[in-house]
Amino acid sequence: MIALIDQYQKELLPVCVRRTGRKVNGFAASTVETYTISIKAFCSFARNQLEMNPVKVKGPQLLKWILYLKNTGIGHSRIENHHYALKSFFAFVKKTGIINTNPAEALPLFVSKKGNRLAIRTMEDNLKKILVYVQIEVPFNVSCHTLRHSMVYPPQEG
C-alpha cells in the first residue's frame, strides 16, 4: 500500500518542462502533502476500523470515513480536502487498472457557504444522496431548512 501511495504522490506533483522551466499538470507541494496525509489516514481507518483493504472499499465505506471525520469535529474545509483527496486517489487507482470504477465519484460534496442558495441547494441534493447510501428513512419536506434540521434533529416518536 505504501508503494501505491508513493506512486499517487508522484502523480500529483507537477512536471517541470525542461526547456521552459514551467510546471504543468500538478498540484502545489502543500496540496500534495495534505492529500497524501489524508489518504494515509483513510487507509489506516479502512484497515483498522472497517477491516478492509483500502483499495477495495465502496461508496458506503467512504461515507463512513467522511462521517467519522465529521464526528471528530474537524471543519468543513478539512472534510472537503479529505473528499478531494479520496476522489483523486481513487481516480489514480482506477487509472492504474487496480479497480474498474472510482467509488469516490458518487460521494456528495458537503458545502458550507452560508447564504449561497446554490450551495444550500447542492447540500440538500447531497443529503438526499446520503440517505440512499445509508438506507435510513428521515421524513422531511422540500425546504432546505427543514431537510437539514430533520437530519440533525430527527422527529421524536409519539
C-alpha positions in Angstrom: 0.0 0.0 0.0 2.9 2.3 0.8 4.2 1.9 -2.8 0.8 2.8 -4.2 0.6 5.9 -2.1 4.1 6.9 -3.2 3.1 6.5 -6.8 0.0 8.6 -6.2 2.1 11.3 -4.6 4.4 11.4 -7.6 1.4 11.5 -9.9 0.1 14.7 -8.2 3.4 16.6 -8.3 3.9 19.0 -11.1 6.2 18.0 -14.0 8.8 20.6 -14.8 9.2 21.1 -18.6 12.9 21.2 -19.4 13.0 24.0 -22.0 10.7 26.5 -20.3 11.2 25.5 -16.6 7.4 25.9 -16.2 5.4 23.5 -14.0 2.5 21.7 -15.7 -0.2 19.3 -14.7 0.3 19.2 -10.9 -0.7 20.4 -7.5 1.2 22.6 -5.1 3.5 20.8 -2.8 1.4 21.7 0.2 -1.7 20.2 -1.5 0.2 17.0 -2.4 1.3 16.7 1.2 -2.3 17.3 2.5 -3.8 14.8 0.1 -1.1 12.2 1.0 -1.7 12.6 4.7 -5.5 12.3 4.1 -5.1 9.1 2.1 -2.7 7.6 4.7 -5.3 8.4 7.4 -8.1 6.9 5.3 -6.0 3.7 4.7 -5.4 3.3 8.4 -9.2 3.8 9.1 -10.1 1.2 6.4 -7.7 -1.4 7.8 -8.3 -0.8 11.5 -12.0 0.2 11.7 -13.5 -1.3 8.6 -11.1 -4.3 8.5 -10.9 -3.9 4.7 -8.3 -3.4 2.0 -8.5 0.4 1.4 -8.4 -0.1 -2.3 -11.4 -2.4 -2.3 -13.8 -0.1 -0.4 -17.1 1.1 -2.0 -19.2 4.2 -1.5 -20.8 3.3 1.8 -17.4 2.7 3.4 -16.1 6.0 2.1 -19.2 7.7 3.5 -18.4 6.1 6.9 -14.9 7.7 6.7 -16.4 11.1 5.9 -18.9 10.8 8.8 -16.1 9.6 11.1 -14.2 12.8 10.2 -17.2 14.9 10.8 -17.7 13.4 14.2 -14.1 14.2 15.2 -15.1 17.9 15.0 -12.8 19.0 12.1 -14.1 21.8 10.0 -15.9 21.7 6.7 -12.9 22.8 4.7 -10.8 20.0 6.1 -13.5 17.5 5.3 -13.6 18.9 1.7 -9.8 18.3 1.5 -10.3 14.7 2.5 -13.2 14.4 0.0 -11.0 15.7 -2.9 -8.1 13.5 -1.8 -10.3 10.4 -1.9 -11.6 11.4 -5.4 -8.1 12.0 -6.8 -6.7 8.9 -5.1 -9.3 6.5 -6.4 -9.1 8.2 -9.9 -5.4 7.3 -9.8 -6.1 3.8 -8.6 -8.6 3.3 -11.4 -6.1 4.7 -13.9 -3.5 2.1 -12.8 -6.1 -0.7 -13.5 -6.4 -2.0 -10.0 -10.1 -1.1 -9.8 -12.7 -0.6 -12.6 -14.7 2.3 -11.1 -14.0 5.2 -8.8 -16.1 4.7 -5.6 -15.4 8.3 -4.6 -17.1 9.7 -7.6 -20.6 9.2 -6.0 -19.6 10.9 -2.8 -21.6 14.0 -2.2 -19.8 17.3 -1.6 -20.6 19.0 1.7 -20.8 22.7 1.0 -21.0 25.1 4.0 -21.0 28.6 2.5 -23.8 30.4 4.3 -26.3 32.5 2.3 -25.4 30.9 -1.0 -28.7 29.5 -2.4 -26.8 27.3 -4.9 -24.6 25.9 -2.1 -27.7 25.2 0.0 -29.4 23.6 -2.9 -26.3 21.4 -3.5 -26.2 20.5 0.1 -29.9 19.4 0.0 -29.3 17.3 -3.1 -26.2 15.7 -1.4 -28.1 14.9 1.8 -30.7 13.1 -0.3 -27.9 11.0 -1.9 -26.5 10.2 1.6 -29.9 8.9 2.6 -29.8 6.4 -0.3 -26.4 5.2 0.8 -27.1 4.9 4.5 -30.6 3.4 3.8 -32.4 5.2 6.6 -35.8 6.9 6.4 -35.9 10.5 7.5 -39.2 12.4 7.0 -38.6 15.9 5.6 -40.3 18.3 3.2 -38.6 20.1 0.3 -37.4 23.1 2.4 -33.6 23.2 2.8 -34.0 24.4 6.4 -36.3 21.5 7.3 -34.2 19.0 5.5 -31.0 20.0 7.3 -32.8 20.0 10.7 -34.6 16.7 10.1 -31.1 15.2 9.6 -29.7 16.7 12.7 -32.8 16.6 14.9 -35.0 13.6 13.7 -38.6 13.8 14.8 -39.3 12.0 18.1 -41.8 9.2 18.1 -45.0 9.6 20.0 
